């Protein structure tokens, strides 16, 4: 049984994603709840855009994902 919106699970249980460093091409791990990480090889900050999600528009987001997460998102 799922409590809350299934779309909020990626915020409650973040997962790693692999992004290639734009400077050296090294695979860099960025978690789904983060927008940047430091490349292990060249130490450049690797960024990715945070797309819109249900936390941006849903009136129930503070109940579903939590008020703290909603504030951190903004």
ROVOLUM-661830 format. One record per residue (C-alpha): residue in one letter; x, y, z negated. Coordinates in nm, 2 decimals, decimal comma, padded with zeros to 4 digits. Example, Ala and Ser with C-alpha at 12.3 -4.5 7.8 and 13.67 -1.06 7.14 Angstrom:
residues 2
+----+--------+--------+--------+
| aa |      X |      Y |      Z |
+----+--------+--------+--------+
|  a |  01,23 | -00,45 | -00,78 |
|  s |  01,37 | -00,11 | -00,71 |
+----+--------+--------+--------+
end
This chain:
residues 74
+----+--------+--------+--------+
| aa |      X |      Y |      Z |
+----+--------+--------+--------+
|  x |  00,00 |  00,00 |  00,00 |
|  x |  00,14 |  00,34 |  00,10 |
|  x |  00,08 |  00,63 | -00,15 |
|  x |  00,08 |  00,97 |  00,03 |
|  x |  00,14 |  01,04 |  00,39 |
|  x |  00,35 |  00,80 |  00,58 |
|  x |  00,53 |  01,09 |  00,75 |
|  x |  00,67 |  01,21 |  00,42 |
|  x |  00,86 |  00,88 |  00,36 |
|  x |  01,17 |  01,01 |  00,56 |
|  x |  01,20 |  01,29 |  00,30 |
|  x |  01,15 |  01,07 |  00,00 |
|  x |  01,38 |  00,80 |  00,13 |
|  x |  01,65 |  00,97 |  00,35 |
|  x |  01,86 |  00,76 |  00,59 |
|  x |  02,19 |  00,82 |  00,75 |
|  x |  02,21 |  00,93 |  01,12 |
|  x |  02,52 |  00,93 |  01,33 |
|  x |  02,61 |  01,26 |  01,52 |
|  x |  02,92 |  01,31 |  01,73 |
|  x |  03,14 |  01,59 |  01,62 |
|  x |  03,14 |  01,87 |  01,88 |
|  x |  03,51 |  01,94 |  01,82 |
|  x |  03,67 |  01,59 |  01,83 |
|  x |  03,39 |  01,35 |  01,92 |
|  x |  03,43 |  01,15 |  01,59 |
|  x |  03,11 |  00,99 |  01,47 |
|  x |  02,98 |  01,18 |  01,17 |
|  x |  02,71 |  01,07 |  00,92 |
|  x |  02,44 |  01,32 |  00,85 |
|  x |  02,15 |  01,21 |  00,62 |
|  x |  01,79 |  01,28 |  00,74 |
|  x |  01,74 |  01,53 |  00,46 |
|  x |  02,05 |  01,73 |  00,55 |
|  x |  02,14 |  01,97 |  00,83 |
|  x |  02,52 |  01,95 |  00,82 |
|  x |  02,82 |  01,74 |  00,72 |
|  x |  03,19 |  01,76 |  00,75 |
|  x |  03,37 |  01,56 |  01,01 |
|  x |  03,62 |  01,32 |  00,84 |
|  x |  03,87 |  01,35 |  01,12 |
|  x |  03,90 |  01,72 |  01,20 |
|  x |  03,71 |  01,87 |  00,90 |
|  x |  03,48 |  02,08 |  01,12 |
|  x |  03,13 |  02,13 |  00,99 |
|  x |  02,89 |  01,93 |  01,21 |
|  x |  02,54 |  02,07 |  01,22 |
|  x |  02,21 |  01,95 |  01,36 |
|  x |  01,88 |  02,14 |  01,39 |
|  x |  01,61 |  02,06 |  01,15 |
|  x |  01,29 |  02,02 |  01,36 |
|  x |  00,95 |  02,09 |  01,23 |
|  x |  00,78 |  01,84 |  01,01 |
|  x |  00,47 |  01,80 |  00,81 |
|  x |  00,63 |  01,99 |  00,52 |
|  x |  00,62 |  02,30 |  00,74 |
|  x |  00,24 |  02,30 |  00,81 |
|  x |  00,05 |  02,05 |  00,59 |
|  x | -00,14 |  02,20 |  00,30 |
|  x | -00,09 |  01,89 |  00,09 |
|  x |  00,29 |  01,87 |  00,13 |
|  x |  00,35 |  01,99 | -00,22 |
|  x |  00,15 |  01,70 | -00,36 |
|  x |  00,27 |  01,44 | -00,11 |
|  x |  00,65 |  01,51 | -00,09 |
|  x |  00,68 |  01,72 | -00,41 |
|  x |  00,70 |  02,09 | -00,47 |
|  x |  01,08 |  02,09 | -00,52 |
|  x |  01,13 |  01,93 | -00,18 |
|  x |  00,90 |  02,18 | -00,02 |
|  x |  01,09 |  02,48 | -00,17 |
|  x |  01,43 |  02,33 | -00,07 |
|  x |  01,30 |  02,30 |  00,29 |
|  x |  01,24 |  02,67 |  00,33 |
+----+--------+--------+--------+
end
